[in-house]
Amino acid sequence: MARGGQRSSQQRRSRGGNANKSGQKHRNEEGIIPVLARVVREVESAVQRRSTVLSVRTKFQVVALLVREERTRVKSDPSLSDSRRGEELKRLDGIATILAQTAARDSTLFTLLGEDAEISDDAKHLRRELLAKAGIEVAEEEPEPVPDEATIASSARRVVPTSVAARQLASPFLVPDFDGARAPVRPQRLAGWELLEPLFRSFERAPEGSAAVMELPEPTSLYTASGRELMHHQAQLVASASAGHRTFLLADEPGLGKTAQALLAAEAADAFPLLVAVPNVVKTNWAREVALWTPRRNVTVVHGDGEDVDGFADVFVVNYEILDRHIGWLGRHGFRGMIVDEAHYIKNKTSQRSQHVLEIADRIRTRTVNPLMMALTGTPLINDIEDFRAIWQFLGWIDEKVPLGPLMAALEETGLTPADAGFYPAARRIVVDQGIVRRRKIDVAADIPARRVADLPVELEGEAGRSIRKAEAELARRMVERYDVALATRRQGSVVEGIDHDLVRQVATWEREDNAAKTGENVFEMLRRIGQAKAGLAADYTAQLARNVGKVVFFAKHIDVMDAAAETFAQRGIRYASVRGDQSSTVRQKEIDSFVNDPDVSVVVCSLTAAGVGLNLQVASNLVLAELSWTDAEQTQAIDRVHRIGQTEPVTAWRVIATQTLDTRIAELIDRKAGLAARALDGAGETVETSIDVQTEALVALLTDALGQRG
């Protein structure tokens, strides 16, 4: 959405390039700012009337984006005098304050401001329209071409492995399967209604006790064809696939055997050849699971350009990072099913990863009617209810704008519209019945011992501790200064007694947005420094655990923290393994095997991102979280590498928290954020803030405390 033309020409227009024309308006009525002021008032009025239809949300997002752009331009424009720059920034701050106050009335609007928020075609069109009203020329945007087969085949980065080409030559009749094709379902009574937003909101409003589990049949057997025993909840899903169901969002809590269920569902549906898209760190593990649960099926793992791919295999395992190279042949290979593991990885629809997955899924559906499509994730909701969007689209339940097929037909049959209160529980039930399966350990695997998260407070001493506390104070001082300036430039009549919490949130948002351009301390760098300062203390505690209770898993986010821990273990004579993101699959598996199988290897030092998904480390029952993550989902995924089916000991996660620092605030925010999935999927009935941005909230807490201390 880059603004066309040179900024200099825009600056002349926005500052009154027609100054010599007769009938010139006052300069404060020129440019983009007065246009944004009018639109933000429209948004404010609509939200006050409790109207947050899609058009209002689009206006809110576009105004916020343009305010951000204009602030950047004004701050960097050398032709502006200091007084003029200050005046322009004050006017923009006023618009931003209205945005913050409006979003406070409907917290879901905050999701539109995230870095990964989707910019719809409607938003792009409105942006161009507002710029045109401001007299700013915008270059025409060329639509992105849809690649045809020839384009894909000729792409320099894309490959067709030799074995795949041989398979295609050996099977020249891989034509699309049109048997059972169904006519598209078009909206009738619901035509003209915005439906996707109400569907998402229906999960946000989930009443207590309304768990998200489709109706599942009773299994006729708990044993696989190879004689392996299943748990009852696993056999239920396989029975559903046997009965003909073909789309599943399998959102069981981590540790309940989703991989086995997916592979056995593919066996029941005869969905081979089967494509499995996974994070790189679990490719090898998936190959092992195929051999374990479906031993009659051949599996091939796609690495690099795919020189070693077996084009005649039944199961193809490929990691997200190389989909771009293989998207051409994957889309026309004749797959009858596709599994996306750790499906929350595709939640950002603007990412290449998500776009590749969605493109392949669409092409599979054009060649195979009713293929098996499964999205696997124990943490489907990380930041907001709309994390569902890309997953639902992968499953074929929705497209960019409307529900599809059976989902649309079922909504039509309700006789309700989003204006009816009864629409929301009915819509939620209908979506769940499309294939959402969410079971909790406490409900289906009561024999798994309990787990607990135990906070381990530590005090940072010496120069490192003093430096961190000083940096935190400087960050707070800078935000207080910014708050005071914004407060002083408020229009008359908008004064709030005491601390203006709406303005606090806006200042925190500005601070977070400006982080990338700052050379001083920011919340991201501070959290990293806290992690570095905690590294030795966390490693020391891990060493004590290893001496007393046996094997321990040590999790950290940053390489330098992992290095410091490894050095401590080496000095103590403690043998350790290491799982990091820069390892090859072979090296990573060798390290995991040494920890699991060698009794003398007491500790495994793991990256939260590289080892937080898809691994089985249940040989340990204690883990140490040396650094905090930004989401509860990441923390939960790490804990569930240990707390899973087969665990015989109670699990304790020791969370190391630096007292009197941002660490304590962030820990509290992560715990608050944990309620999103509980409400939307587990029917916990608890009130949660669905759009909490932990970075922003940490800054809000820091600024609020600083303002409170000065009285």
C-alpha positions as CSV (number, residue, x, y, z in Angstrom):
1,M,0.0,0.0,0.0
2,A,2.8,2.4,-0.8
3,R,1.8,5.9,-1.6
4,G,2.5,6.7,-5.2
5,G,4.6,9.6,-6.4
6,Q,7.5,11.3,-4.6
7,R,6.9,12.5,-1.0
8,S,8.1,15.9,-2.0
9,S,5.2,16.4,-4.4
10,Q,2.8,15.1,-1.8
11,Q,4.3,17.5,0.8
12,R,3.7,20.4,-1.5
13,R,0.1,19.3,-2.0
14,S,-0.6,18.5,1.7
15,R,1.0,21.8,2.9
16,G,-0.8,24.0,0.4
17,G,1.0,23.6,-3.0
18,N,-1.8,25.7,-4.5
19,A,-1.0,28.6,-2.2
20,N,-1.0,31.1,-5.0
21,K,-4.5,30.1,-6.3
22,S,-7.5,32.4,-5.5
23,G,-10.0,31.1,-3.0
24,Q,-7.2,29.2,-1.1
25,K,-8.4,27.5,2.1
26,H,-6.7,28.0,5.3
27,R,-3.8,25.6,5.5
28,N,-5.3,23.8,8.4
29,E,-8.1,22.7,6.0
30,E,-5.7,21.3,3.5
31,G,-4.0,17.9,3.2
32,I,-4.9,14.6,4.7
33,I,-5.4,15.6,8.4
34,P,-8.8,17.3,8.1
35,V,-10.0,14.4,5.9
36,L,-8.9,11.9,8.7
37,A,-10.6,14.1,11.3
38,R,-13.9,13.9,9.6
39,V,-13.7,10.1,9.1
40,V,-12.6,9.4,12.7
41,R,-15.6,11.3,14.0
42,E,-17.8,9.0,11.8
43,V,-16.1,5.9,13.3
44,E,-16.5,7.3,16.8
45,S,-20.2,8.0,16.3
46,A,-20.8,4.5,14.8
47,V,-19.0,2.7,17.7
48,Q,-21.0,4.8,20.2
49,R,-24.1,3.5,18.6
50,R,-22.6,0.0,19.0
51,S,-22.3,-0.4,15.3
52,T,-19.0,-2.1,14.3
53,V,-20.0,-3.5,10.9
54,L,-17.2,-4.3,8.5
55,S,-17.3,-0.8,6.9
56,V,-16.7,0.9,10.2
57,R,-13.8,-1.5,11.1
58,T,-12.3,-0.7,7.7
59,K,-12.5,3.0,8.3
60,F,-10.9,2.6,11.7
61,Q,-8.0,0.7,10.3
62,V,-7.4,3.0,7.3
63,V,-7.5,6.1,9.5
64,A,-5.0,4.5,11.9
65,L,-2.7,3.5,9.1
66,L,-2.8,7.0,7.5
67,V,-2.2,8.7,10.9
68,R,0.9,6.5,11.3
69,E,2.1,7.4,7.8
70,E,1.5,11.1,8.3
71,R,3.3,11.2,11.6
72,T,6.3,9.6,10.1
73,R,6.3,12.1,7.2
74,V,5.8,15.1,9.4
75,K,8.6,14.1,11.8
76,S,11.1,13.6,8.9
77,D,10.1,16.5,6.7
78,P,13.1,18.9,6.6
79,S,11.0,21.7,5.0
80,L,8.7,22.1,8.1
81,S,9.6,24.6,10.8
82,D,9.7,23.4,14.3
83,S,6.5,25.2,15.2
84,R,4.6,23.9,12.1
85,R,5.8,20.4,12.8
86,G,4.6,20.6,16.4
87,E,1.3,21.9,15.3
88,E,0.8,19.0,12.8
89,L,1.8,16.4,15.3
90,K,-0.7,17.9,17.8
91,R,-3.5,17.5,15.3
92,L,-2.5,14.0,14.6
93,D,-2.3,13.2,18.3
94,G,-5.9,14.4,18.6
95,I,-7.0,12.0,15.9
96,A,-5.0,9.2,17.5
97,T,-6.6,9.9,20.9
98,I,-10.1,9.5,19.4
99,L,-9.0,6.2,17.8
100,A,-7.8,5.0,21.2
101,Q,-11.0,6.1,23.0
102,T,-13.1,4.4,20.3
103,A,-11.1,1.2,20.5
104,A,-11.6,1.2,24.2
105,R,-15.3,0.8,23.6
106,D,-14.8,-2.2,21.3
107,S,-11.5,-4.0,22.1
108,T,-11.7,-6.1,18.9
109,L,-10.7,-3.0,17.0
110,F,-7.2,-3.2,18.4
111,T,-6.6,-6.3,16.3
112,L,-6.7,-4.1,13.2
113,L,-3.6,-2.2,14.4
114,G,-1.3,-5.2,14.8
115,E,1.7,-5.6,12.5
116,D,0.3,-8.8,11.1
117,A,-3.2,-7.4,10.5
118,E,-4.7,-8.1,7.1
119,I,-5.2,-5.1,4.8
120,S,-8.3,-6.0,2.8
121,D,-9.1,-4.8,-0.8
122,D,-11.8,-2.6,0.7
123,A,-9.3,-1.0,3.0
124,K,-6.9,-0.4,0.1
125,H,-9.7,1.2,-1.9
126,L,-10.8,3.5,1.0
127,R,-7.2,4.6,1.5
128,R,-6.9,5.7,-2.1
129,E,-10.2,7.4,-1.8
130,L,-9.2,9.4,1.3
131,L,-5.9,10.4,-0.2
132,A,-7.7,11.6,-3.4
133,K,-10.0,13.7,-1.2
134,A,-6.9,15.3,0.3
135,G,-5.5,16.1,-3.1
136,I,-2.8,13.6,-3.0
137,E,-2.1,11.7,-6.2
138,V,-1.7,7.9,-5.8
139,A,-0.2,5.7,-8.5
140,E,-2.5,3.0,-9.8
141,E,-1.8,-0.3,-8.2
142,E,-1.4,-3.2,-10.6
143,P,-3.2,-6.3,-9.5
144,E,-1.0,-9.2,-8.6
145,P,-1.2,-11.7,-11.5
146,V,-2.5,-15.2,-10.8
147,P,0.3,-17.6,-11.8
148,D,-0.7,-20.1,-14.4
149,E,1.0,-23.5,-14.8
150,A,3.5,-22.3,-17.3
151,T,4.6,-19.4,-15.0
152,I,4.9,-21.8,-12.0
153,A,7.0,-24.3,-14.0
154,S,9.3,-21.6,-15.4
155,S,9.9,-19.9,-12.0
156,A,13.6,-19.8,-11.2
157,R,13.1,-20.7,-7.6
158,R,10.6,-23.6,-8.2
159,V,11.6,-27.1,-8.9
160,V,10.2,-30.5,-10.0
161,P,12.2,-33.3,-8.4
162,T,13.3,-36.0,-10.9
163,S,11.3,-38.8,-9.1
164,V,8.2,-36.7,-9.1
165,A,8.5,-36.2,-12.9
166,A,8.9,-39.9,-13.3
167,R,5.8,-40.6,-11.3
168,Q,3.8,-38.1,-13.4
169,L,5.0,-39.8,-16.5
170,A,4.1,-43.2,-15.1
171,S,0.7,-42.0,-14.2
172,P,-0.4,-39.8,-17.1
173,F,-4.1,-40.0,-16.2
174,L,-3.9,-37.8,-13.0
175,V,-7.0,-35.9,-14.1
176,P,-9.3,-34.0,-11.8
177,D,-11.8,-36.1,-9.9
178,F,-15.3,-34.7,-10.5
179,D,-17.2,-37.5,-8.9
180,G,-19.6,-36.2,-6.3
181,A,-19.0,-32.5,-7.2
182,R,-21.5,-30.2,-5.6
183,A,-22.9,-27.0,-6.9
184,P,-21.8,-23.9,-5.0
185,V,-24.2,-22.6,-2.3
186,R,-25.1,-19.0,-2.9
187,P,-26.5,-16.8,-0.1
188,Q,-30.2,-16.0,-0.5
189,R,-31.9,-14.8,2.6
190,L,-28.5,-13.8,4.0
191,A,-27.3,-12.1,0.8
192,G,-25.9,-8.6,1.6
193,W,-25.1,-9.5,5.2
194,E,-21.6,-9.4,6.6
195,L,-21.2,-12.9,7.9
196,L,-17.6,-13.6,8.7
197,E,-17.2,-11.1,11.5
198,P,-20.4,-12.4,13.3
199,L,-19.1,-16.0,12.9
200,F,-15.8,-15.0,14.7
201,R,-17.7,-13.1,17.3
202,S,-19.9,-16.1,18.0
203,F,-16.9,-17.8,19.5
204,E,-16.0,-14.7,21.5
205,R,-19.5,-14.8,23.1
206,A,-19.4,-18.6,23.8
207,P,-21.5,-19.3,26.9
208,E,-20.2,-21.3,29.8
209,G,-20.1,-25.0,29.2
210,S,-20.2,-24.8,25.4
211,A,-17.1,-26.7,24.5
212,A,-16.1,-26.8,20.8
213,V,-16.4,-30.4,19.8
214,M,-18.4,-31.6,16.8
215,E,-20.6,-34.7,17.3
216,L,-18.3,-37.7,17.1
217,P,-19.4,-41.3,16.6
218,E,-18.6,-44.1,19.0
219,P,-15.6,-46.2,17.7
220,T,-16.2,-49.9,16.9
221,S,-12.6,-50.7,18.0
222,L,-9.7,-49.1,19.9
223,Y,-7.1,-50.9,17.9
224,T,-5.4,-50.0,14.6
225,A,-4.9,-52.5,11.7
226,S,-1.3,-53.0,12.9
227,G,-2.5,-53.8,16.5
228,R,-1.6,-50.5,18.2
229,E,-4.1,-49.4,20.9
230,L,-5.8,-46.0,20.7
231,M,-7.3,-43.9,23.5
232,H,-11.1,-43.5,23.2
233,H,-10.9,-39.8,22.1
234,Q,-8.4,-40.7,19.3
235,A,-10.6,-43.6,18.1
236,Q,-13.6,-41.3,17.9
237,L,-12.0,-38.9,15.4
238,V,-10.8,-41.8,13.3
239,A,-14.4,-43.2,13.3
240,S,-15.7,-39.8,12.1
241,A,-13.3,-39.9,9.1
242,S,-14.5,-43.5,8.4
243,A,-18.0,-42.3,8.4
244,G,-17.2,-39.7,5.7
245,H,-16.3,-36.5,7.5
246,R,-13.5,-34.8,5.6
247,T,-12.6,-31.4,7.2
248,F,-11.2,-31.1,10.7
249,L,-9.7,-28.4,12.9
250,L,-8.1,-30.8,15.4
251,A,-7.4,-28.5,18.3
252,D,-6.9,-31.0,21.1
253,E,-4.7,-29.7,23.9
254,P,-1.0,-30.5,23.2
255,G,0.0,-34.0,24.2
256,L,-3.2,-35.8,23.2
257,G,-1.8,-37.5,20.1
258,K,-3.0,-35.3,17.2
259,T,-0.4,-36.7,14.9
260,A,-1.6,-40.3,15.3
261,Q,-5.2,-39.2,14.9
262,A,-4.5,-37.4,11.7
263,L,-2.6,-40.2,10.1
264,L,-5.2,-42.8,11.1
265,A,-7.9,-40.5,9.8
266,A,-6.1,-40.4,6.4
267,E,-5.9,-44.2,6.5
268,A,-9.7,-44.4,7.2
269,A,-10.5,-41.9,4.4
270,D,-7.9,-43.5,2.0
271,A,-6.6,-40.0,1.5
272,F,-3.3,-41.0,-0.2
273,P,-1.1,-39.6,-1.6
274,L,-1.2,-37.3,1.4
275,L,0.6,-34.0,1.8
276,V,1.8,-32.9,5.3
277,A,3.0,-29.3,5.7
278,V,4.9,-28.9,9.0
279,P,7.5,-26.7,10.8
280,N,11.0,-27.7,9.9
281,V,11.8,-28.9,13.4
282,V,9.3,-31.7,13.3
283,K,9.8,-33.2,9.8
284,T,11.9,-36.1,11.0
285,N,9.4,-36.8,13.8
286,W,6.5,-37.0,11.3
287,A,8.4,-39.5,9.2
288,R,8.8,-41.7,12.4
289,E,5.1,-41.3,13.2
290,V,4.1,-42.4,9.8
291,A,6.2,-45.6,10.2
292,L,4.7,-46.1,13.6
293,W,0.9,-45.6,13.0
294,T,0.6,-46.4,9.3
295,P,3.4,-48.9,8.6
296,R,2.0,-50.0,5.2
297,R,2.5,-46.4,3.9
298,N,5.7,-45.2,2.4
299,V,6.8,-41.7,3.5
300,T,9.2,-39.3,1.9
301,V,10.6,-36.1,3.5
302,V,11.2,-33.1,1.2
303,H,14.5,-31.3,1.8
304,G,15.9,-28.4,-0.2
305,D,15.2,-28.8,-3.9
306,G,13.9,-32.3,-3.3
307,E,16.7,-34.3,-5.0
308,D,15.9,-37.3,-2.7
309,V,12.1,-37.2,-2.9
310,D,10.4,-40.5,-3.7
311,G,7.7,-39.4,-6.1
312,F,5.8,-42.7,-5.7
313,A,5.5,-42.3,-1.9
314,D,2.1,-42.3,0.0
315,V,3.0,-39.5,2.4
316,F,5.0,-36.4,1.5
317,V,6.3,-34.3,4.4
318,V,7.4,-30.8,3.6
319,N,8.3,-27.8,5.8
320,Y,6.7,-24.4,5.3
321,E,10.0,-22.7,4.5
322,I,10.5,-24.5,1.2
323,L,6.9,-24.6,-0.1
324,D,7.7,-21.8,-2.5
325,R,10.1,-24.0,-4.4
326,H,7.7,-26.9,-4.6
327,I,4.3,-25.3,-4.9
328,G,4.0,-26.0,-8.6
329,W,4.2,-29.8,-8.6
330,L,2.6,-30.1,-5.1
331,G,-0.6,-28.5,-6.5
332,R,-0.9,-31.0,-9.4
333,H,0.4,-34.2,-7.9
334,G,-3.0,-35.6,-7.2
335,F,-3.0,-35.4,-3.4
336,R,-6.2,-36.7,-1.9
337,G,-5.6,-35.1,1.5
338,M,-3.5,-32.4,3.2
339,I,-2.5,-32.0,6.8
340,V,-1.2,-28.7,8.2
341,D,0.6,-29.2,11.5
342,E,0.9,-26.4,14.0
343,A,-1.7,-24.6,12.0
344,H,-1.4,-21.4,14.0
345,Y,1.7,-20.9,11.9
346,I,-0.5,-19.8,9.0
347,K,-2.7,-17.3,11.0
348,N,-1.1,-14.3,9.2
349,K,-2.7,-14.4,5.8
350,T,-0.3,-11.8,4.4
351,S,2.7,-14.1,5.0
352,Q,4.2,-16.2,2.2
353,R,3.8,-19.3,4.4
354,S,0.0,-18.8,4.6
355,Q,-0.4,-17.9,1.0
356,H,1.4,-21.0,-0.2
357,V,-0.6,-23.3,2.0
358,L,-3.9,-21.7,0.9
359,E,-2.9,-21.9,-2.8
360,I,-2.0,-25.6,-2.5
361,A,-5.2,-26.3,-0.6
362,D,-7.3,-24.6,-3.3
363,R,-5.6,-26.5,-6.1
364,I,-6.1,-29.8,-4.3
365,R,-9.8,-29.1,-4.0
366,T,-10.0,-28.3,-7.8
367,R,-8.6,-31.8,-8.6
368,T,-10.2,-33.9,-5.8
369,V,-13.7,-33.5,-4.7
370,N,-14.0,-33.7,-0.9
371,P,-10.4,-34.3,0.0
372,L,-9.3,-34.9,3.6
373,M,-8.2,-31.5,5.0
374,M,-6.9,-31.3,8.5
375,A,-5.5,-28.4,10.5
376,L,-3.7,-29.5,13.7
377,T,-2.9,-27.1,16.5
378,G,-3.2,-27.2,20.3
379,T,-3.1,-23.4,20.3
380,P,-5.4,-22.2,17.5
381,L,-6.0,-18.8,19.2
382,I,-3.0,-16.9,20.1
383,N,-3.9,-13.2,19.9
384,D,-7.5,-12.9,18.7
385,I,-10.5,-14.8,17.5
386,E,-9.6,-13.9,14.0
387,D,-6.7,-16.2,14.2
388,F,-9.3,-18.7,12.9
389,R,-9.6,-16.9,9.5
390,A,-6.7,-18.5,7.6
391,I,-7.4,-22.0,9.1
392,W,-11.1,-21.9,8.1
393,Q,-10.1,-20.8,4.7
394,F,-7.6,-23.7,4.4
395,L,-10.3,-26.1,5.4
396,G,-12.6,-24.6,2.7
397,W,-15.3,-23.4,5.1
398,I,-14.9,-19.7,4.0
399,D,-13.2,-17.7,1.3
400,E,-12.0,-14.1,1.5
401,K,-15.5,-12.7,2.0
402,V,-18.3,-15.3,2.7
403,P,-18.9,-18.7,4.2
404,L,-18.9,-21.5,1.6
405,G,-20.8,-24.7,0.8
406,P,-22.3,-26.6,3.8
407,L,-21.5,-23.8,6.2
408,M,-23.5,-21.2,4.2
409,A,-26.3,-23.7,3.6
410,A,-26.6,-24.4,7.3
411,L,-26.6,-20.7,8.2
412,E,-29.4,-20.1,5.7
413,E,-31.4,-22.9,7.3
414,T,-31.4,-21.2,10.7
415,G,-33.8,-18.5,9.5
416,L,-31.7,-16.0,11.6
417,T,-29.6,-13.1,10.7
418,P,-26.7,-11.4,12.6
419,A,-29.3,-8.9,13.9
420,D,-30.9,-11.7,15.9
421,A,-29.4,-12.6,19.3
422,G,-30.0,-16.2,18.6
423,F,-27.8,-16.2,15.5
424,Y,-24.6,-16.3,17.5
425,P,-25.0,-19.5,19.5
426,A,-26.6,-21.2,16.4
427,A,-23.7,-20.0,14.2
428,R,-21.1,-21.2,16.6
429,R,-22.7,-24.7,16.8
430,I,-22.8,-24.8,13.0
431,V,-19.1,-23.9,12.6
432,V,-18.2,-26.4,15.2
433,D,-20.1,-29.1,13.3
434,Q,-18.0,-28.4,10.2
435,G,-15.2,-30.2,12.0
436,I,-13.8,-28.5,15.1
437,V,-12.6,-31.0,17.6
438,R,-11.2,-29.7,20.9
439,R,-10.6,-32.0,23.9
440,R,-8.8,-31.2,27.1
441,K,-6.5,-33.5,29.0
442,I,-8.5,-33.2,32.1
443,D,-11.6,-34.6,30.2
444,V,-10.2,-37.4,28.1
445,A,-6.8,-38.4,29.7
446,A,-7.4,-38.3,33.4
447,D,-4.6,-40.7,33.9
448,I,-2.0,-38.1,32.8
449,P,-0.6,-36.6,36.1
450,A,-1.3,-33.0,36.9
451,R,1.0,-30.1,35.8
452,R,1.7,-26.8,37.5
453,V,3.5,-23.6,36.7
454,A,5.6,-22.5,39.6
455,D,7.1,-19.0,39.5
456,L,10.6,-18.7,40.8
457,P,11.4,-15.1,41.7
458,V,15.0,-14.0,41.4
459,E,16.5,-10.6,42.1
460,L,19.0,-9.2,39.6
461,E,22.0,-7.9,41.5
462,G,25.2,-6.2,40.6
463,E,25.8,-4.0,37.6
464,A,23.4,-5.9,35.3
465,G,20.5,-5.4,37.7
466,R,21.2,-1.7,38.2
467,S,21.6,-1.2,34.5
468,I,18.2,-2.8,33.8
469,R,16.4,-0.9,36.5
470,K,17.9,2.4,35.2
471,A,16.9,1.6,31.6
472,E,13.4,0.8,32.7
473,A,13.2,4.1,34.6
474,E,14.4,5.9,31.5
475,L,11.8,4.3,29.4
476,A,9.1,5.2,31.9
477,R,10.4,8.8,32.0
478,R,10.2,9.1,28.2
479,M,6.6,7.9,28.1
480,V,5.6,10.3,31.0
481,E,7.1,13.1,29.0
482,R,5.2,12.1,25.9
483,Y,2.0,11.7,27.9
484,D,2.4,15.2,29.4
485,V,2.9,16.8,26.0
486,A,-0.2,15.0,24.5
487,L,-2.3,16.0,27.6
488,A,-1.2,19.7,27.3
489,T,-2.3,19.8,23.7
490,R,-5.8,18.4,24.3
491,R,-8.8,20.4,23.2
492,Q,-10.7,22.2,25.9
493,G,-13.3,20.1,27.5
494,S,-11.5,16.8,27.0
495,V,-9.7,16.9,30.4
496,V,-10.0,13.7,32.5
497,E,-9.7,13.7,36.3
498,G,-6.6,11.7,37.5
499,I,-4.8,9.5,35.0
500,D,-6.3,9.5,31.5
501,H,-6.1,5.7,30.8
502,D,-7.2,6.1,27.2
503,L,-4.3,8.5,26.6
504,V,-2.0,6.1,28.5
505,R,-2.8,3.3,26.1
506,Q,-2.3,5.6,23.1
507,V,1.1,6.7,24.4
508,A,2.1,3.1,24.9
509,T,1.0,2.2,21.4
510,W,3.1,5.1,20.0
511,E,6.0,3.9,22.0
512,R,5.7,0.3,20.7
513,E,5.3,1.5,17.1
514,D,8.3,3.7,17.3
515,N,10.5,0.9,18.8
516,A,12.0,0.0,15.4
517,A,13.3,3.6,14.9
518,K,14.6,4.1,18.4
519,T,18.3,3.9,19.4
520,G,17.5,3.9,23.1
521,E,15.9,1.3,25.3
522,N,12.6,-0.3,24.2
523,V,10.5,-3.1,25.6
524,F,11.9,-5.8,23.3
525,E,15.6,-5.1,24.0
526,M,14.9,-4.8,27.7
527,L,13.3,-8.2,27.9
528,R,16.3,-9.6,26.1
529,R,18.7,-8.0,28.6
530,I,16.6,-9.3,31.5
531,G,16.9,-12.8,30.0
532,Q,20.7,-12.4,29.7
533,A,20.9,-11.3,33.3
534,K,18.7,-14.3,34.5
535,A,20.7,-16.9,32.4
536,G,23.2,-17.8,35.1
537,L,20.6,-18.0,37.9
538,A,18.2,-20.1,35.7
539,A,21.0,-22.5,34.7
540,D,22.2,-22.8,38.3
541,Y,18.7,-23.8,39.4
542,T,18.4,-26.3,36.5
543,A,21.7,-27.8,37.6
544,Q,20.4,-28.3,41.1
545,L,17.2,-29.9,39.8
546,A,19.2,-32.3,37.6
547,R,21.3,-33.4,40.6
548,N,18.2,-34.0,42.7
549,V,15.3,-35.1,40.5
550,G,16.8,-36.4,37.2
551,K,16.4,-35.1,33.7
552,V,15.4,-31.5,33.1
553,V,14.4,-29.5,30.0
554,F,15.8,-25.9,29.9
555,F,13.9,-23.5,27.6
556,A,15.2,-20.0,26.4
557,K,14.4,-17.6,23.6
558,H,17.8,-16.2,22.8
559,I,21.0,-18.0,21.7
560,D,23.2,-16.0,24.1
561,V,21.0,-17.2,27.0
562,M,21.3,-20.8,25.8
563,D,25.1,-20.4,25.5
564,A,25.4,-19.1,29.0
565,A,23.4,-22.0,30.3
566,A,25.4,-24.5,28.4
567,E,28.6,-23.0,29.8
568,T,27.3,-23.4,33.3
569,F,26.4,-27.0,32.8
570,A,29.8,-27.7,31.3
571,Q,31.5,-26.1,34.3
572,R,29.4,-28.2,36.6
573,G,30.3,-31.5,34.8
574,I,26.6,-32.0,33.7
575,R,26.2,-33.6,30.4
576,Y,23.6,-31.9,28.2
577,A,22.0,-32.0,24.8
578,S,21.0,-28.9,22.7
579,V,18.1,-28.3,20.4
580,R,18.4,-25.1,18.3
581,G,16.9,-23.5,15.2
582,D,20.1,-23.6,13.2
583,Q,20.6,-27.4,13.4
584,S,19.9,-29.8,10.6
585,S,17.1,-32.3,11.1
586,T,19.6,-35.1,11.6
587,V,21.7,-33.2,14.2
588,R,18.5,-32.1,16.0
589,Q,17.2,-35.7,16.2
590,K,20.5,-37.0,17.4
591,E,20.5,-34.5,20.2
592,I,16.9,-35.4,21.2
593,D,17.7,-39.1,21.1
594,S,20.8,-38.6,23.4
595,F,18.6,-36.8,26.0
596,V,15.8,-39.3,25.8
597,N,17.9,-42.5,25.7
598,D,21.2,-41.8,27.4
599,P,20.9,-41.8,31.2
600,D,24.0,-39.7,31.6
601,V,22.6,-36.8,29.7
602,S,20.8,-34.8,32.4
603,V,19.7,-31.6,30.6
604,V,18.5,-30.6,27.2
605,V,18.9,-26.9,26.4
606,C,16.1,-25.9,24.0
607,S,15.1,-23.0,21.9
608,L,11.5,-22.0,22.6
609,T,10.8,-21.6,18.9
610,A,12.8,-24.5,17.6
611,A,11.8,-27.1,20.3
612,G,8.5,-25.7,21.5
613,V,6.5,-27.8,19.0
614,G,6.2,-31.4,17.9
615,L,8.8,-33.0,20.2
616,N,8.3,-35.6,22.9
617,L,10.4,-35.0,25.9
618,Q,8.3,-36.8,28.5
619,V,11.4,-38.6,29.9
620,A,11.6,-35.5,32.0
621,S,9.0,-34.2,34.4
622,N,10.7,-30.8,35.3
623,L,11.4,-28.0,32.9
624,V,12.8,-24.5,33.4
625,L,11.5,-21.5,31.5
626,A,14.5,-19.2,31.7
627,E,12.9,-16.5,29.6
628,L,9.3,-15.4,29.2
629,S,7.6,-15.5,25.8
630,W,5.2,-13.0,24.4
631,T,2.3,-15.4,24.3
632,D,0.7,-18.0,26.6
633,A,0.5,-20.3,23.6
634,E,4.3,-20.5,23.2
635,Q,4.7,-21.1,26.9
636,T,2.0,-23.8,26.9
637,Q,3.5,-25.5,23.8
638,A,6.9,-25.7,25.6
639,I,5.3,-27.3,28.8
640,D,3.4,-29.8,26.7
641,R,6.6,-31.3,25.3
642,V,6.8,-32.9,28.7
643,H,3.2,-33.0,29.8
644,R,1.6,-35.5,27.3
645,I,0.2,-39.0,26.9
646,G,2.7,-41.5,28.4
647,Q,3.9,-39.1,31.2
648,T,3.8,-40.9,34.6
649,E,5.0,-38.2,36.9
650,P,3.5,-34.8,37.9
651,V,5.0,-32.1,35.7
652,T,6.4,-28.8,37.1
653,A,7.4,-25.9,34.9
654,W,9.7,-23.5,36.9
655,R,9.2,-20.0,35.4
656,V,12.1,-17.8,36.4
657,I,10.9,-14.2,36.9
658,A,13.1,-11.2,37.7
659,T,11.5,-9.2,40.4
660,Q,11.1,-5.4,40.3
661,T,11.4,-5.5,36.5
662,L,9.1,-5.7,33.5
663,D,9.4,-9.5,33.8
664,T,6.8,-9.5,36.6
665,R,4.3,-7.4,34.5
666,I,4.7,-9.6,31.4
667,A,4.2,-12.8,33.4
668,E,0.9,-11.4,34.7
669,L,-0.2,-10.4,31.2
670,I,0.6,-13.8,29.8
671,D,-1.5,-15.4,32.5
672,R,-4.4,-13.0,31.7
673,K,-4.2,-13.8,28.0
674,A,-4.4,-17.5,28.6
675,G,-8.2,-17.2,28.8
676,L,-8.9,-16.7,25.1
677,A,-8.9,-20.4,24.0
678,A,-10.6,-21.3,27.3
679,R,-13.6,-19.1,26.5
680,A,-13.8,-19.6,22.8
681,L,-13.1,-23.3,22.6
682,D,-13.4,-24.9,26.0
683,G,-16.6,-23.2,27.2
684,A,-14.9,-21.9,30.3
685,G,-17.3,-18.9,30.5
686,E,-14.6,-16.5,31.7
687,T,-14.3,-12.9,30.7
688,V,-11.2,-12.3,28.7
689,E,-9.6,-9.4,26.8
690,T,-9.3,-11.0,23.4
691,S,-7.1,-8.5,21.8
692,I,-4.4,-8.0,24.4
693,D,-1.1,-7.0,22.8
694,V,1.4,-8.0,25.5
695,Q,4.0,-5.5,24.4
696,T,1.6,-2.6,24.5
697,E,0.1,-3.8,27.8
698,A,3.5,-4.0,29.4
699,L,4.2,-0.4,28.4
700,V,0.7,0.6,29.7
701,A,1.5,-0.9,33.1
702,L,4.9,0.8,33.2
703,L,3.5,4.2,32.4
704,T,0.5,3.9,34.7
705,D,2.8,3.0,37.6
706,A,5.1,6.0,36.8
707,L,2.1,8.4,36.7
708,G,0.8,7.0,39.9
709,Q,4.1,7.4,41.8
710,R,4.2,11.1,41.0
711,G,0.7,11.6,42.4
